[in-house]
Structures are given as C-alpha cells and as structure tokens.
Amino acid sequence: MVCGGFICTKNALSALNVVYVMVSLLLIGVAAWGKWFGLVSSISVVAAVIGVGVFLLLVAFVGLCGALKHQQVLLFFYMMILFVVFVLQFSISCACLALNTDQQNQLLEVGWNKSEVTREDVEKTLDCCGFSSVNQTGSCPARCFATPQSCNSCSQILQQYAGDVLRFVGGIGLFFSFTEILGVWLTHKYRNLKDPRSNPGAFL
C-alpha cells in the first residue's frame, strides 16, 4: 500500500499522538518527582509544568480518538488547537533564541523578584545569595552564607547557564513546533481521505 493512503496516514497521525502522550506523561512525572524529592519547592512551577502536561495529554487524546475513529469534528478541533499551539510555541522558541545577554539578565531579574519561594530554591541549589549583590545583614538558605564573604551573587552563576538553557529550550521548542505543524498537515490530509471501510461512494 502506498504510504500516502488512508491506513498509512492514520498510522502516522496515531503514532504522533502516542509520542505526545509519552511526552505529556514525562512532564507530569518529572514535575511530581521534583516536588516529591524536594528538588522544587515552588508550587506554582510544579503546577505550571503539570498543567502543560495535562493540556498536552488532553490534546493528544482528542487527536488519537479522532485518528482511530476518523471523527471529523474531533479532527477539526484537534487541527485548530494544534495550529494555535504551533504559533505560540514557535514564537516563544524564536524569542528564546534571539535574546541577548542584557535581555537575559533583565528576564532573570524579573523572575527573581516575582517569587520568593523560587528565589530561595535558586539560592539553596546554586549556593549563592542575592541577585546582583550579597546582603550580609539579611537571610539566605545557601550553605555559603555561614561566611557571607565567600558567597557569590546568583546573577553571576545564572548568567553562566542562562544562554545554554535558553538555547536548549528554544531548540526543543522549535523541534516540537515542527512536529505540531506536521500534525496539522497530517490531520488536514486525513480528514479529506475516504475511509475504505465505509461506503466507497461516501466522502468523509
């Protein structure tokens, strides 16, 4: 059978959604594991990652059901949702890759000032105190704060990794955005194919 036929397109679309299911379960599992073992204490960060995982799981479930049953309505909504996600993810990925050092530092400072829990997580994990300078009269959960003179500001450490992390996130985002546009194309193609199990004269 030619791979452009109904069965091959159905299998390709189903396989793509199985991958999405695995990725969504991985996101949920990693977030739960990080919270369980105390690696991340910020509820908002854990909730955001789990929320993304659950959303991706629901989208994949809609796509999988639509592919297996050749349901026009499910496939249409799946295609529209996937296209919107593609536009958002592609834009964010390009922004991550385009940020320069000054913009990265500004973004880090905004995130630093936004959540005290996240700030404490960073200080404890990276063994640093303060964003741009160490406040020796304040408090800090880092080990180095026993002798504040030995502590570095967190911005110095974060800037060493920010570029690599943003490039990694941007690259992964771009990769998955192209799988999403592939899913949109496969769904559009699949919706306009005749189901060989139905009436040969019916166009689904």
C-alpha positions in Angstrom: 0.0 0.0 0.0 1.3 3.5 -0.8 2.2 5.4 2.3 0.0 8.3 1.3 -3.1 6.2 1.6 -5.7 6.2 4.4 -4.1 3.5 6.6 -0.6 5.0 6.4 -1.9 8.5 7.2 -3.9 7.1 10.1 -1.0 5.2 11.5 1.3 8.2 11.2 -1.2 10.5 12.9 -1.8 7.9 15.7 2.0 7.4 16.2 2.5 11.2 16.5 -0.2 11.4 19.2 1.3 8.5 21.1 4.5 10.5 21.2 2.6 13.4 22.6 1.1 11.2 25.2 4.5 9.9 26.3 5.9 13.5 26.4 2.9 14.7 28.5 3.3 11.8 31.0 7.0 12.5 31.2 6.3 16.2 32.0 3.8 15.3 34.7 6.1 12.6 36.1 9.2 14.9 36.2 7.2 17.6 38.0 5.8 15.2 40.6 9.2 13.6 41.1 10.9 17.0 41.6 8.2 18.0 44.1 8.3 14.7 45.9 12.1 14.7 46.4 12.1 18.4 47.3 14.1 19.5 44.3 11.5 22.1 43.5 9.5 23.7 46.4 7.6 26.2 44.3 4.0 25.1 43.9 3.5 27.5 41.0 6.4 26.0 39.0 5.2 22.4 39.6 1.6 23.3 38.8 2.6 25.1 35.6 4.6 22.0 34.4 1.8 19.6 35.3 -0.7 21.9 33.7 1.2 21.9 30.4 1.5 18.1 30.7 -2.2 17.7 31.3 -3.1 20.0 28.4 -0.8 18.1 26.0 -2.3 14.8 27.2 -5.9 16.1 26.5 -4.9 17.4 23.1 -3.2 14.1 22.3 -6.2 12.2 23.5 -8.5 14.2 21.2 -6.1 13.6 18.3 -5.8 9.9 19.0 -9.6 9.4 19.2 -10.1 11.4 16.1 -7.5 9.4 14.2 -8.7 6.0 15.3 -12.4 6.7 14.6 -11.9 9.2 11.8 -14.2 11.6 13.6 -14.4 14.9 11.5 -15.4 17.1 14.5 -12.6 15.8 16.7 -10.0 16.1 14.0 -11.1 19.6 13.2 -10.8 20.8 16.8 -7.5 18.9 17.1 -6.1 20.6 14.0 -7.1 24.1 15.2 -5.7 23.6 18.7 -2.5 22.2 17.3 -2.1 25.1 14.9 -2.6 27.7 17.7 -0.1 25.8 19.9 2.3 25.8 17.0 2.1 29.6 16.5 2.6 30.2 20.3 5.4 27.7 20.7 7.2 28.8 17.5 7.1 32.5 18.7 8.4 31.7 22.2 11.1 29.5 20.8 12.3 32.2 18.4 12.3 34.7 21.3 14.4 32.4 23.5 17.0 32.0 20.7 17.0 35.7 20.0 17.6 37.1 23.5 20.9 38.8 24.0 22.8 38.9 27.3 21.2 42.1 28.6 17.8 40.9 27.8 18.5 37.6 29.5 19.7 39.4 32.6 16.5 41.5 32.7 14.4 38.4 32.3 16.2 36.7 35.1 15.8 39.7 37.4 12.0 39.8 36.7 11.7 36.1 37.6 13.9 36.6 40.6 11.7 39.4 42.0 8.5 37.6 41.2 8.6 34.6 43.6 10.3 34.4 47.0 10.0 30.6 47.0 11.7 30.3 43.6 14.4 32.7 44.8 15.1 30.6 47.9 15.2 27.4 45.7 17.8 29.1 43.4 19.9 30.3 46.4 19.9 26.8 48.0 20.5 24.9 44.8 23.3 27.1 43.4 24.8 28.1 46.8 24.5 31.8 46.1 22.9 34.8 47.8 21.1 37.8 46.3 20.6 38.6 42.7 23.2 41.3 42.0 24.8 41.5 45.4 25.1 39.6 48.7 23.1 41.2 51.5 25.2 40.2 54.5 22.6 41.6 57.0 19.7 39.6 55.5 18.9 35.9 55.4 19.9 33.3 52.9 19.3 29.5 52.8 22.6 28.9 50.9 25.4 27.0 52.7 27.9 29.7 51.9 26.0 32.2 53.9 27.8 30.9 57.1 30.6 33.0 55.8 28.9 35.7 53.6 32.2 36.9 52.2 32.6 33.6 50.3 29.1 33.9 48.7 28.7 35.0 45.1 25.6 36.8 43.8 23.2 34.5 41.9 23.2 36.6 38.8 26.9 35.7 38.2 26.0 32.0 38.3 22.7 32.2 36.5 24.2 34.1 33.6 26.7 31.3 33.0 23.8 28.9 32.3 21.0 31.2 31.0 22.3 31.3 27.4 22.7 27.5 27.3 19.3 26.9 28.9 17.5 29.3 26.6 19.2 27.8 23.5 18.2 24.3 24.7 14.6 25.4 25.4 14.4 27.3 22.1 15.8 24.3 20.2 13.4 21.8 21.8 10.5 24.2 21.3 11.4 24.6 17.6 11.7 20.8 17.2 8.2 20.2 18.7 6.7 23.1 16.8 7.6 21.4 13.6 6.1 18.1 14.8 2.9 20.1 15.5 2.8 21.6 12.0 3.3 18.1 10.7 0.4 17.0 12.8 -1.8 19.8 11.3 -0.8 18.7 7.8 -1.5 15.0 8.6 -4.8 15.8 10.2 -5.9 18.0 7.2 -4.9 15.3 4.8 -6.5 12.5 6.8 -9.8 14.4 7.1 -10.1 14.5 3.3 -9.4 10.8 2.7 -12.1 8.2 2.1 -12.4 5.5 4.7 -12.1 2.2 2.8 -14.3 0.5 5.4 -17.3 2.8 4.6 -19.4 3.1 1.5 -17.0 3.7 -1.4 -19.2 6.5 -2.6 -19.2 8.3 0.7 -16.6 11.1 1.1 -15.6 11.6 4.8 
